[in-house]
Amino acid sequence: MENLKKLIKSDEYFQKGISLYNNKNYIDAAYNFKKVIQEDEKNYTNAQDKHEKVINIISFMGDTKFNHGEIPL
């Protein structure tokens, strides 16, 4: 029963991550994708792939803002 609860919670994290990703809320999406547990065979691999993609987006956005002077030195 406890494993089922963990899998349900993991799925909720994944679904929330997708929603946040689609709304371009990348930092919160990354957090939720990272919370998907390895035992969640349905979502784990996809969550890890999405997490890596989000981290790359965040890094690119930071570089872009810095290069355009939006982030002061």
Phi, psi and omega per residue, in radians:
M1 nan -0.691 -3.141
E2 -1.135 -0.681 3.100
N3 -1.095 -0.682 3.119
L4 -1.079 -0.742 3.111
K5 -1.078 -0.712 3.127
K6 -1.132 -0.708 3.129
L7 -1.172 -0.674 3.101
I8 -1.120 -0.782 3.130
K9 -1.108 -0.714 3.111
S10 -1.064 -0.764 3.110
D11 -1.093 -0.682 3.100
E12 -1.089 -0.725 3.092
Y13 -1.073 -0.748 -3.139
F14 -1.108 -0.841 -3.127
Q15 -1.084 -0.708 3.098
K16 -1.126 -0.713 3.105
G17 -1.066 -0.730 3.102
I18 -1.081 -0.799 -3.141
S19 -1.066 -0.805 3.132
L20 -1.129 -0.713 3.099
Y21 -1.048 -0.807 -3.138
N22 -1.120 -0.447 3.100
N23 -1.650 0.192 3.106
K24 1.077 0.462 3.043
N25 -1.663 1.313 -2.921
Y26 -1.212 -0.634 -3.114
I27 -1.150 -0.828 3.113
D28 -1.189 -0.575 3.075
A29 -1.095 -0.797 3.135
A30 -1.026 -0.754 3.119
Y31 -1.022 -0.817 -3.105
N32 -1.197 -0.705 3.096
F33 -1.090 -0.642 -3.134
K34 -1.197 -0.401 -3.122
K35 -1.428 -0.153 3.111
V36 -1.207 2.247 -3.049
I37 -1.490 2.671 -3.096
Q38 -1.099 -0.524 3.128
E39 -1.198 -0.243 3.118
D40 -1.440 1.411 -3.059
E41 -1.090 -0.461 -3.129
K42 -1.204 -0.650 -2.973
N43 -2.064 -0.326 -2.931
Y44 -1.004 -0.928 -3.086
T45 -1.076 -0.767 3.124
N46 -1.121 -0.690 3.119
A47 -1.105 -0.713 3.125
Q48 -1.141 -0.720 3.095
D49 -1.106 -0.769 3.121
K50 -1.123 -0.707 3.141
H51 -1.040 -0.807 3.125
E52 -1.091 -0.728 3.118
K53 -1.095 -0.742 -3.138
V54 -1.133 -0.727 3.121
I55 -1.071 -0.709 3.093
N56 -1.128 -0.690 3.109
I57 -1.115 -0.795 -3.136
I58 -1.076 -0.764 3.126
S59 -1.087 -0.773 3.134
F60 -1.106 -0.756 -3.141
M61 -1.094 -0.711 3.114
G62 -1.114 -0.763 3.111
D63 -1.101 -0.738 -3.120
T64 -1.119 -0.795 3.137
K65 -1.124 -0.690 3.127
F66 -1.136 -0.785 -3.115
N67 -1.178 -0.428 3.121
H68 -1.693 0.163 3.070
G69 1.378 0.173 3.131
E70 -1.336 -0.416 3.084
I71 -1.920 1.971 -3.088
P72 -1.244 2.712 3.078
L73 -1.335 nan nan
